[in-house]
Amino acid sequence: MSVAGRECIQELLPAPIRAGALSWRNPCYFLGLTTGTLEPAPWPYADLRQAAVQRLSVDMASNFSDRQIIEVRVAELAQLFNSLDPSPFTERDLDDKAAEYIVGWARELPRYAKLAIAIHLPAFEAKKAEERGLRLALRNYFQQRAEAEQRELNELFRNGRRYAAIGLPILVVCFMLSQIVRSRLGTGPLASTIAESFLLVGWVANWKPIETFLYDWWPLKRRRDLYRRLAAAEIVIEPTD
């Protein structure tokens, strides 16, 4: 395939691959052109599998019409998981690229849509996945990620309360000092400058708790909710020829 042809096809790829989470240059993964599936096939052979991928997508769409489907194609079950993780199979971490791919796809779907994850594996690997508990492993992984984000959120709010416990008394003291300066020195330029400086210090001391409670918690909440949706997703193991 020519360089120009590849560039045209790249424009059709979903955001996770364009952003670099996965690449068609990676020999282990290939993102299908029609369905966005993670497929262990080298680039020149992708067109040969397009029809089969389309048929599988139509079948699953009819079975999960109320869910948004995330499709993953791998040649071996081991490709989904971190090979260095010594934990039992159902407690292992996903491979970083596989996790980024699934989470990136889910992030692009409607926020409140129910999800389904379809794992396409060769028949032998699909049987092994059923026996070893792939569904439980995926649910455990995303549930653990959701719990980790919840802990981060709780810690953020604890820190926010500590910041407020420090900042609010400082604001009260600065306000009182500002009033004292105005009453003792009058309303001249020097008195106004000193009084306003005390107020400025008081509000600066409260910027961190304000930032925490207004802005910092939103990204953590979004990630937690996304992982919860993935943990609750219907997981389908689809044997392929």
Protein Blocks (a to p, Z undefined) as FASTA:
>chain_A
ZZklmmmmmmmpcfklmnopacfklmkbccdfklopacdddfklmmmmmmmmmmmmmmmm
mmmmmbccdddddfbfklmpcfklmbdfklcccdfklmmmmmmmmmmpcfklccdddddd
dfklmmmmmmnommmmmmmmmmmmmmmmmmmmmmmmmmmmmmmmmmmmmmmmmmmmmmmm
mmmnojafklmmmmmmmmmmmmmmmmmmmmmmmmmmmmmmmmmmmmmmmmmpccdddddZ
Z
